[in-house]
């Protein structure tokens, strides 16, 4: 029974996945799976037919869900009536959250508050079930703008959300409260609980307590959350089987101790679990844990014995049937994969009598199971996390989770006693977070592998399954599978060294510049500029917890996805914030061998934080000027500018000429017409197939004489979507069109990628 349910769960997965991207590869994989069932597991023809029927049914379920997932809006509407159905988040001066329109359609609300008084008023008055009139506009969410980047539009659509509602005004005086349903009342209780924690708990612990009790990680400090993610500890901050088991076990024990019968306690827990599901946010891991617990208690009530494997299979199939898009949720994938591995590997760790060794093996199995998922989504893994989990799992399950619950309940009922528990709790969290921070800075704390190809992913999954099945019989029989797994990981880690392909990528960093050059066989990885944002002083009430940074949010994830372990050169063309504004974070969180700045502009960098960070990291800093050159992987690089005499910052930009993939390239930074004229004079025979247009397509660059001499066939423009400067200027676009030059621009095309092999290559846009 157990085996059949789990195999049917695999068939259901194939059915949902096939609807999302039905292609030849998927059909081949499905046929291999069916062949495995028939020839290796010796399933009968009728049993095999059942699997085919399940694949078709779940394909149809996904199709039906997609067919119903349509918007009722055209995008021209200006007036709306909205209802707050989920907890909105106030961060700085921004109000964000999912709301429902009067038509019942989900929208993603964005609203900027104008004053601290308005923020305080909203914090007090916002409730689930509040219905308000709104004026604003509907905006289509962004698609994926960079290779391997986050596709916000697809993410929202899978959650039945098609529009971002940018509200100009919300008339809170005319709001009506309609939150009389049980679900709304539970969600309002959750809001009040989170608000109470934010108000009364110290900053070091409030975010963690909120995550452990209410399943909301929004309030955790960014650096702390990053450390937990990298070390493979973030699952401790998500409500899962650990929390549900603790709560139900504690309530069941207390109920029995005060004289309540087992049957009544089971009925009580069957009522409590759906309430707790809503109270804790309803994430996939919570839903999975609560449904498994409810099934367990139901079978216990009717005195039926069902294995844990059958239970997880039933819950998985039911959730996929009613919500097929949950398959693409990372939390759903990790929660079921890890829980399944623990259940199916019980015979492995139970043969070891020592409890600490058992815990270590469980942690190791969980890390191995999560490995393909982590590599696919985050491109890196932490093997140090295996040992850390042995310490942190007991710490959270035995100390921090119970203490968080006790501290909150005591502070609500007995504030003075609650303060004592809060003080103890804060010390515990501070120490554990400092330890995690120290661990994350250790060598090899996390290893970058890059995003695996589909074939590598499939082989990883097969090798892990083979390893677990043979390890279950004896460790000796699993040695071949260990070898295959190690070879696959070694191959993936060295993927850049083995790749004969080179690449030039204009990264979409918004209104700024960042160009990645990858030479074949890992002979050189260069980043020209980092992008960045111009920041202005902000009042304390308007400061956001989550601060967008180009390096952390765009550039570093891209580098990791490509399997790049270090940058050989970070070339900073000039000191403007939109070119070097994220260099500090890049140097802090990514290995850089050498930083190159333009000769004559040293003073402009002297007071920047990136210089002190580079010195502390012992990064070599070089000054480059006209006439410098180097060759790497057979590709020549020539520095054409600056010559050290420029007075204007833009004109002092480093300009590089190179030959890659059979094309000649000139990368101009922010050089304007004066600098272009000097280049034409200094290099009268200079020509290039590809021109990176200067200064984001400003009217002050890309002059007629410059184009006449260069005679480029392709022009690349890096400019932010809907930027306030009007880049690229229409005169520049007209000039390029007049010369019949093909134009790629990041504001419309997303990142622009030229991938080449030897002397041939092709251009590709991220946004089709």
C-alpha positions in Angstrom: 0.0 0.0 0.0 2.7 2.4 1.0 4.8 1.8 -2.0 1.9 2.1 -4.4 0.8 5.4 -2.9 4.3 6.9 -3.2 4.6 5.8 -6.8 1.2 7.3 -7.6 2.5 10.5 -6.0 5.4 10.5 -8.5 2.9 9.9 -11.4 0.8 12.8 -10.1 3.9 15.0 -10.1 4.7 14.1 -13.7 1.1 15.0 -14.7 1.2 18.5 -13.2 4.8 19.2 -14.4 3.8 18.0 -18.0 1.2 20.7 -18.2 3.7 23.4 -17.3 6.2 22.5 -19.9 5.3 19.5 -22.0 8.2 18.7 -24.3 10.1 15.8 -25.8 12.4 15.6 -22.7 9.5 15.3 -20.3 7.8 12.7 -22.5 11.0 10.6 -22.5 11.3 10.9 -18.7 7.7 9.8 -18.2 8.3 6.8 -20.6 11.5 5.9 -18.7 9.5 6.0 -15.4 6.7 3.8 -16.8 9.3 1.4 -18.2 10.9 1.3 -14.8 7.5 0.4 -13.2 6.8 -2.4 -15.7 10.2 -4.0 -16.1 12.0 -3.3 -12.8 9.1 -3.3 -10.3 7.1 -5.9 -12.3 3.8 -4.0 -12.1 0.9 -5.6 -13.9 -0.7 -4.0 -17.0 -3.7 -2.9 -15.0 -1.5 -1.3 -12.3 0.6 0.4 -15.0 -2.7 1.7 -16.6 -3.6 3.2 -13.3 -0.4 5.3 -13.3 -1.1 6.5 -16.8 -4.7 7.5 -15.7 -3.2 9.4 -12.8 -0.8 11.3 -15.0 -3.7 12.2 -17.3 -6.0 13.2 -14.4 -3.4 15.5 -12.8 -2.5 16.9 -16.2 -6.2 17.7 -16.6 -6.3 19.2 -13.0 -3.4 21.5 -13.8 -5.1 22.5 -17.1 -8.4 23.2 -15.4 -6.7 25.4 -12.7 -4.8 27.3 -15.4 -8.0 27.8 -17.5 -9.8 29.3 -14.5 -6.7 31.4 -13.5 -7.7 34.5 -15.6 -8.1 38.1 -14.8 -11.3 40.1 -15.0 -9.5 43.4 -15.5 -8.3 45.2 -18.6 -5.7 47.3 -16.9 -7.3 50.7 -17.5 -9.4 50.8 -14.3 -8.7 53.6 -11.8 -11.2 53.0 -9.0 -11.4 49.9 -6.9 -13.0 48.5 -3.8 -10.5 46.3 -2.0 -10.7 44.0 1.0 -7.7 43.0 3.2 -7.7 39.2 3.4 -4.1 38.5 4.4 -1.8 40.4 6.7 -0.4 43.5 5.0 3.2 44.4 5.7 4.3 47.9 6.6 8.0 48.4 5.8 9.3 51.9 6.1 6.9 54.1 4.1 5.6 51.2 2.0 2.4 49.2 2.6 2.4 45.9 0.7 0.1 42.9 0.7 -2.3 40.7 -1.1 -5.9 42.1 -1.2 -9.1 41.0 -2.9 -11.2 43.2 -5.2 -15.0 43.4 -5.2 -14.9 40.9 -8.1 -13.1 38.4 -5.9 -9.8 38.7 -7.8 -6.5 38.8 -5.9 -4.3 41.8 -6.4 -0.9 42.7 -5.0 -1.2 46.1 -3.3 1.5 48.7 -3.3 1.0 52.0 -1.4 3.4 54.7 -0.3 2.6 56.5 2.9 3.2 60.2 3.0 3.9 60.8 6.7 4.8 59.2 10.0 1.3 60.1 11.3 -0.3 58.2 8.4 1.9 55.2 9.1 0.9 55.2 12.8 -2.8 55.5 11.8 -2.5 52.6 9.4 -0.7 50.4 11.9 -3.5 50.9 14.3 -6.5 50.6 11.9 -5.5 47.9 9.5 -7.4 44.6 10.0 -8.2 41.6 8.0 -11.7 42.0 6.6 -11.4 45.8 6.2 -13.0 47.0 2.9 -11.9 50.3 1.5 -12.2 52.5 -1.7 -9.0 53.0 -3.6 -7.8 55.1 -6.5 -4.8 53.9 -8.4 -3.6 52.0 -11.5 -3.0 48.4 -12.4 0.6 47.4 -13.4 1.7 44.1 -15.0 4.3 42.5 -12.8 7.8 42.2 -14.1 8.9 39.1 -15.9 12.3 37.5 -15.3 14.8 40.3 -16.3 18.1 38.4 -15.8 19.2 34.9 -16.7 18.2 32.5 -13.9 16.6 35.4 -12.1 13.3 35.5 -10.2 10.2 35.6 -12.4 7.8 37.7 -10.3 5.1 37.6 -12.9 5.0 33.8 -13.1 5.2 33.6 -9.3 2.2 35.8 -8.8 0.2 34.1 -11.6 0.8 30.7 -10.0 -0.8 32.3 -6.9 -3.8 33.6 -9.0 -2.5 37.2 -9.0 -2.2 39.0 -12.3 -1.8 42.6 -11.4 0.0 45.0 -9.0 -2.4 47.7 -7.8 -0.3 50.8 -7.3 -2.6 52.9 -5.0 -2.4 56.7 -5.2 -4.9 57.0 -2.3 -6.8 54.8 0.1 -9.8 56.5 1.7 -9.6 54.9 5.1 -12.3 57.1 6.5 -14.8 55.3 4.3 -13.6 51.8 5.1 -16.1 49.2 6.3 -15.2 46.2 8.5 -16.6 43.0 7.1 -14.3 40.5 8.8 -16.9 38.5 10.7 -15.9 35.1 9.4 -14.0 32.6 11.6 -11.0 32.7 9.2 -10.8 36.5 9.4 -11.0 36.5 13.2 -8.1 34.0 13.4 -6.1 36.1 11.0 -6.7 39.2 13.0 -5.6 37.3 16.1 -2.4 36.5 14.2 -1.9 40.2 13.3 -2.3 41.2 16.9 0.1 38.6 18.0 2.8 39.7 15.5 2.2 43.3 16.5 2.6 42.4 20.2 5.9 40.7 19.5 7.2 43.6 17.5 6.2 46.1 20.2 7.5 44.3 23.3 10.3 41.9 22.2 13.8 43.2 21.5 14.9 43.5 17.9 17.5 40.7 18.1 14.7 38.1 18.9 11.4 39.6 17.7 11.8 38.4 14.1 12.7 34.9 15.2 9.8 34.6 17.7 7.4 35.8 15.0 8.8 33.2 12.6 8.6 30.3 15.1 5.1 31.1 16.4 3.3 32.7 13.4 5.4 31.5 10.4 6.4 35.0 9.2 10.1 35.5 8.5 9.6 39.0 7.2 10.8 40.6 10.4 14.1 38.7 10.7 17.3 40.8 10.1 18.5 40.3 6.5 22.0 39.3 7.5 20.8 36.7 10.0 18.3 35.2 7.6 21.1 35.0 4.9 23.4 33.2 7.3 20.7 30.6 8.2 19.9 30.1 4.5 23.5 29.5 3.5 24.1 27.1 6.4 21.1 25.0 5.7 19.4 26.0 8.9 16.5 28.1 7.6 14.1 25.2 7.9 14.2 25.8 11.7 12.6 29.1 11.1 9.7 27.7 9.1 6.8 26.1 10.9 6.9 22.4 10.0 6.5 18.9 11.5 8.9 19.9 14.3 6.5 22.6 15.5 3.3 20.7 14.9 4.6 17.6 16.7 5.7 19.7 19.7 2.4 21.6 20.0 0.1 18.6 19.5 2.2 16.4 21.7 2.2 19.1 24.4 -1.5 19.7 24.2 -2.3 16.0 24.1 -0.1 15.4 27.2 -1.6 18.3 29.2 -5.2 17.2 28.3 -4.6 13.7 29.4 -2.9 14.9 32.6 -5.9 17.1 33.6 -8.3 14.2 33.1 -9.7 14.6 29.5 -10.2 11.3 27.7 -8.1 10.4 24.7 -11.1 10.5 22.3 -12.0 14.0 23.4 -8.4 15.2 23.1 -8.2 13.8 19.6 -11.5 15.6 18.7 -10.0 18.8 20.2 -6.8 18.5 18.2 -8.7 17.8 15.0 -10.4 21.2 15.6 -7.2 22.9 16.8 -5.1 21.9 13.8 -7.1 23.7 11.0 -7.2 26.8 13.3 -3.4 26.6 13.8 -2.9 26.2 10.1 -4.5 29.7 9.5 -2.9 31.2 12.7 0.6 30.2 11.5 0.2 31.6 8.0 -0.7 28.5 5.9 2.6 28.0 4.2 3.1 24.7 2.3 5.2 23.2 5.2 2.5 24.1 7.7 -0.3 22.7 5.5 1.7 19.5 5.0 2.4 19.1 8.7 -1.1 19.8 9.8 -2.8 17.5 7.3 -0.4 14.7 8.2 -1.2 15.2 11.9 -4.9 15.3 11.2 -4.7 12.0 9.3 -2.7 10.4 12.1 -5.3 11.4 14.7 -8.2 10.3 12.5 -6.7 6.9 12.0 -6.0 6.8 15.7 -9.6 7.7 16.5 -10.9 4.8 14.3 -8.1 2.5 15.6 -6.6 2.0 12.1 -2.9 1.6 11.5 -1.5 3.4 8.5 2.2 3.9 7.9 3.8 7.4 7.8 4.8 6.7 4.2 1.1 6.2 3.2 0.1 9.3 5.1 2.6 11.5 3.4 1.6 10.0 0.0 -2.1 10.7 0.6 -1.5 14.3 1.7 0.8 15.0 -1.2 -1.6 13.6 -3.8 -4.6 15.5 -2.2 -2.7 18.9 -2.1 -1.6 18.5 -5.7 -5.1 17.7 -6.8 -6.7 20.8 -5.2 -3.7 23.1 -5.6 -1.5 21.9 -8.5 0.7 25.0 -8.5 1.9 24.2 -5.0 4.4 21.9 -6.9 6.5 24.9 -7.8 6.7 26.3 -4.3 10.2 25.9 -2.8 8.8 25.3 0.7 6.4 22.6 -0.7 9.3 20.9 -2.5 11.7 20.9 0.5 9.0 20.1 3.1 7.8 16.9 1.3 11.3 15.8 0.1 12.9 16.1 3.5 10.0 14.5 5.4 9.8 11.7 2.8 13.5 11.0 3.2 13.3 10.8 7.0 10.3 8.4 6.9 11.8 6.2 4.2 15.3 6.1 5.8 14.2 5.2 9.3 15.8 1.8 9.0 19.1 3.4 8.2 19.5 5.7 11.3 17.7 3.4 13.7 20.3 0.7 13.3 22.7 3.1 15.1 22.0 3.1 18.9 23.7 6.3 19.8 21.3 9.3 19.8 23.8 11.9 18.7 24.9 9.6 15.8 21.3 9.1 14.8 20.7 12.8 14.8 23.9 13.3 12.7 22.8 10.7 10.1 19.2 12.2 10.0 20.7 15.6 9.4 23.0 14.2 6.7 20.2 12.4 4.9 18.1 15.6 5.0 20.9 17.7 3.5 21.5 15.1 0.8 17.8 15.0 -0.1 17.5 18.8 -0.2 20.7 19.1 -2.3 19.1 19.0 -5.9 16.4 21.5 -4.8 18.9 23.9 -3.2 21.2 23.7 -6.2 18.3 24.4 -8.6 17.0 27.4 -6.7 20.0 28.8 -4.9 23.0 27.3 -6.7 25.0 26.5 -3.6 24.9 24.1 -0.7 26.4 23.9 2.8 28.0 20.7 4.0 28.8 22.4 7.3 25.1 22.5 7.9 25.1 18.8 8.6 27.1 19.3 11.8 25.3 22.5 12.7 21.9 20.9 12.5 23.0 18.4 15.1 23.4 21.4 17.5 20.7 23.7 16.2 17.8 21.2 15.9 17.8 20.3 19.6 18.5 24.0 20.5 15.4 25.1 18.6 13.1 22.2 19.4 13.9 21.8 23.1 14.8 25.4 24.1 13.9 28.2 21.7 10.5 27.1 20.4 9.1 26.3 23.8 10.7 29.3 25.4 9.2 31.6 22.6 5.7 30.3 23.3 6.1 30.6 27.0 7.5 34.1 26.8 4.6 35.3 24.5 1.9 33.7 26.6 3.4 34.9 29.9 3.9 38.5 28.6 0.2 38.7 27.6 -1.1 37.2 30.9 1.6 38.2 33.3 3.8 41.0 31.8 6.3 41.1 34.6 7.1 37.4 34.4 7.0 37.6 30.6 9.8 40.2 30.7 12.1 37.8 32.5 11.4 35.1 29.9 11.9 37.6 27.1 15.3 38.6 28.5 16.5 35.0 28.7 15.1 34.3 25.2 16.9 37.3 23.8 20.2 36.2 25.2 19.7 32.7 23.6 18.9 34.1 20.2 21.8 36.6 20.3 24.3 33.8 21.1 22.9 31.4 18.4 22.8 34.2 15.8 26.4 35.2 16.6 27.5 31.5 16.3 25.7 31.2 12.9 27.4 34.4 11.7 30.8 33.1 12.7 30.1 29.7 11.0 29.0 31.4 7.8 32.4 33.1 7.6 34.3 29.9 7.9 36.1 28.5 4.8 33.9 26.2 2.8 30.9 27.1 4.9 28.9 27.0 1.7 30.0 25.9 -1.8 28.8 27.3 -5.1 28.0 24.7 -7.7 25.9 26.7 -10.2 22.5 25.8 -11.6 22.5 22.2 -12.8 21.4 21.3 -16.3 18.2 19.1 -16.5 20.3 16.0 -17.2 22.6 16.6 -14.2 19.5 17.2 -12.0 18.0 14.0 -13.1 21.2 12.1 -12.5 21.5 13.6 -9.0 18.0 12.5 -8.1 18.6 9.0 -9.5 21.9 8.6 -7.7 20.4 9.8 -4.4 17.5 7.3 -4.7 20.0 4.5 -5.6 22.2 5.5 -2.6 19.3 5.4 -0.1 17.8 2.1 -1.4 21.2 0.4 -1.2 22.3 2.0 2.1 19.0 0.7 3.6 20.4 -2.8 3.0 24.0 -2.1 4.0 26.4 0.7 3.7 28.9 -1.4 1.8 26.4 -1.9 -1.1 25.9 1.9 -1.5 29.6 2.6 -2.3 29.0 2.7 -6.1 26.2 5.2 -5.7 28.4 7.4 -3.4 31.0 7.4 -6.1 28.5 8.4 -8.8 27.2 11.2 -6.5 30.7 12.6 -5.8 31.6 12.5 -9.5 28.4 14.4 -10.4 29.1 17.1 -7.7 32.7 17.3 -8.8 31.6 17.8 -12.4 29.0 20.4 -11.5 31.5 22.3 -9.3 34.0 22.5 -12.2 31.3 23.2 -14.9 33.0 26.5 -15.9 36.4 24.8 -16.2 34.9 22.2 -18.6 32.8 24.6 -20.7 34.2 25.6 -24.1 31.6 28.4 -24.4 32.3 32.0 -23.7 29.8 34.7 -22.8 29.3 38.5 -22.7 26.3 39.5 -20.7 24.8 43.0 -20.2 23.2 42.5 -16.9 19.9 44.4 -16.3 20.7 46.3 -13.1 18.1 49.0 -13.7 19.5 52.5 -14.2 23.2 51.6 -14.2 25.9 49.5 -15.9 27.2 46.0 -15.2 28.8 43.8 -17.9 29.9 40.2 -17.3 32.6 38.5 -19.5 33.1 34.8 -19.1 36.0 33.3 -21.1 35.9 29.6 -22.2 37.4 27.0 -19.9 37.3 29.4 -16.9 40.3 31.4 -18.3 38.9 34.6 -17.0 35.8 36.0 -15.4 35.5 39.8 -15.6 32.8 42.1 -14.3 32.8 45.7 -15.6 30.9 47.8 -13.1 28.4 46.6 -10.5 25.4 48.9 -10.9 24.0 50.6 -7.9 21.5 53.1 -6.7 21.8 56.7 -5.7 20.7 57.0 -2.1 19.3 60.0 -0.3 18.9 60.7 3.5 15.6 59.1 4.8 13.8 59.9 8.0 13.9 57.0 10.5 10.2 56.1 10.2 10.6 55.7 6.4 13.6 53.4 6.5 12.9 49.9 5.1 14.0 46.7 6.8 14.7 45.1 3.4 17.1 47.3 1.4 17.5 46.4 -2.3 21.1 46.1 -3.4 22.1 45.3 -6.9 25.0 43.1 -5.9 23.1 41.0 -3.3 19.9 40.8 -5.3 21.0 40.6 -8.9 24.8 40.3 -9.6 25.9 37.7 -7.0 23.0 35.3 -7.6 23.7 35.5 -11.3 27.4 34.7 -10.8 26.5 31.8 -8.5 24.0 30.5 -11.0 26.7 30.4 -13.7 29.0 28.4 -11.3 31.5 31.2 -11.0 33.6 31.0 -7.8 35.6 34.2 -8.2 36.0 37.3 -10.3 39.5 37.6 -11.8 39.0 41.3 -12.5 36.4 43.8 -11.2 36.8 46.8 -13.5 35.2 50.0 -12.2 34.9 52.4 -15.2 34.3 55.5 -13.0 33.1 56.4 -9.5 29.4 57.2 -10.2 27.0 55.4 -7.9 25.1 53.7 -10.8 28.4 52.0 -11.8 30.1 51.3 -8.5 27.3 51.7 -5.9 27.2 47.9 -5.2 30.9 47.2 -5.3 31.2 47.2 -1.5 28.6 44.4 -1.1 30.1 42.5 -4.0 33.6 42.5 -2.5 32.2 41.6 0.9 30.2 38.6 -0.2 32.1 37.3 -3.3 35.8 36.5 -4.0 37.5 39.2 -6.2 41.1 38.8 -7.2 41.8 42.3 -8.6 40.0 45.7 -8.7 40.9 47.9 -11.7 40.2 51.7 -11.6 41.0 54.4 -14.1 44.2 56.4 -13.9 43.7 60.0 -12.7 40.5 59.2 -10.8 42.1 57.7 -7.7 40.9 60.6 -5.5 37.3 59.9 -6.4 37.5 56.4 -4.8 39.5 57.4 -1.7 36.5 58.0 0.6 34.4 55.1 -0.7 33.8 52.1 1.6 34.8 49.7 -1.2 38.4 50.7 -0.8 38.6 49.9 2.9 36.7 46.6 2.4 39.1 45.7 -0.5 42.1 46.3 1.8 40.7 44.3 4.6 40.0 41.4 2.2 43.6 41.8 0.7 42.2 42.4 -2.8 44.8 43.7 -5.2 43.9 47.2 -6.6 45.3 48.4 -9.9 45.2 51.6 -11.9 44.7 51.4 -15.6 45.1 54.0 -18.4 45.3 54.3 -22.1 47.8 51.9 -23.6 47.4 49.1 -21.0 46.6 45.7 -22.4 46.4 42.0 -21.4 45.5 38.7 -23.1 43.5 35.9 -21.5 42.3 32.7 -23.1 43.4 34.0 -26.5 41.3 37.2 -26.2 43.0 40.6 -26.3 41.9 43.4 -24.1 43.0 47.0 -24.8 42.4 50.0 -22.5 41.6 53.1 -24.7 40.7 55.5 -22.0 41.4 57.4 -19.7 44.7 59.1 -20.5 44.7 60.8 -17.1 43.9 64.3 -18.3 40.1 64.3 -18.1 38.4 66.7 -15.7 34.8 65.4 -16.2 34.0 62.2 -14.2 32.1 60.6 -17.1 34.9 61.4 -19.6 37.4 59.6 -17.3 35.5 56.3 -17.8 37.6 53.3 -18.6 37.0 52.3 -22.2 37.9 48.8 -23.3 38.3 47.3 -26.7 38.3 43.5 -27.0 37.7 40.6 -29.5 35.4 37.8 -28.4 33.5 35.2 -30.3 34.4 36.5 -33.7 33.3 40.0 -33.0 35.1 43.2 -31.9 33.7 45.1 -29.0 34.1 48.5 -27.5 32.7 49.1 -24.0 32.5 52.8 -23.3 31.3 53.3 -19.7 29.7 56.8 -19.5 32.0 58.4 -22.1 30.2 61.3 -23.8 30.7 63.3 -27.0 33.9 64.9 -25.9 35.5 61.6 -24.9 34.3 60.0 -28.1 36.0 62.8 -30.1 39.2 62.1 -28.3 39.0 58.4 -29.0 38.4 59.0 -32.7 41.4 61.4 -32.8 43.7 59.0 -30.8 42.7 55.9 -32.7 41.8 57.0 -36.3 41.4 53.4 -37.5 39.3 52.2 -34.5 36.3 50.1 -35.6 34.0 47.7 -33.7 31.2 45.2 -34.5 29.5 45.8 -31.1 29.2 49.1 -29.3 28.1 49.4 -25.7 26.4 52.8 -26.0 27.9 55.4 -23.6 26.0 56.9 -20.7 22.9 54.7 -21.0 21.9 56.2 -24.3 22.0 59.8 -23.1 21.7 62.6 -25.7 25.3 63.7 -24.8 26.8 60.4 -26.2 26.9 58.3 -29.4 27.7 61.2 -31.7 27.6 61.0 -35.5 31.4 61.1 -36.1 31.8 58.3 -33.5 29.3 56.0 -35.3 30.7 56.9 -38.7 34.2 55.7 -37.7 33.2 52.7 -35.6 30.7 51.4 -38.1 29.1 49.0 -35.5 26.5 46.4 -36.4 25.1 46.0 -32.9 24.4 48.6 -30.2 23.9 47.6 -26.5 22.1 50.1 -24.2 22.0 49.6 -20.4 19.1 51.7 -19.0 16.5 51.2 -16.3 12.9 50.4 -17.1 10.8 53.6 -16.9 13.8 55.6 -15.7 13.3 59.2 -14.8 16.1 60.4 -17.1 14.4 59.4 -20.3 17.2 57.1 -21.3 17.8 56.1 -24.0 17.1 59.4 -25.8 15.1 59.3 -28.9 17.8 61.2 -30.9 20.3 58.5 -30.1 17.8 55.8 -31.1 17.1 57.6 -34.3 20.8 58.0 -35.0 21.4 54.3 -34.5 18.4 53.4 -36.7 19.6 55.7 -39.4 22.9 53.7 -39.5 21.0 50.4 -39.6 22.5 49.3 -36.3 20.6 46.6 -34.4 19.7 47.8 -31.0 19.4 45.8 -27.7 18.3 47.6 -24.6 17.9 46.3 -21.1 14.9 48.4 -20.3 12.9 46.5 -22.9 14.9 43.3 -23.4 16.2 42.5 -19.9 19.7 41.2 -19.8 21.4 40.8 -23.2 23.5 37.7 -23.6 26.0 36.9 -26.4 27.1 33.2 -26.0 29.8 32.0 -28.3 31.9 29.0 -29.3 35.3 29.8 -30.8 34.5 32.5 -33.4 30.7 32.1 -33.7 28.0 33.2 -31.4 24.4 34.4 -31.0 22.7 37.3 -29.2 19.8 36.4 -26.9 17.3 38.6 -25.0 16.0 37.5 -21.5 12.6 39.0 -22.2 11.3 37.6 -25.5 
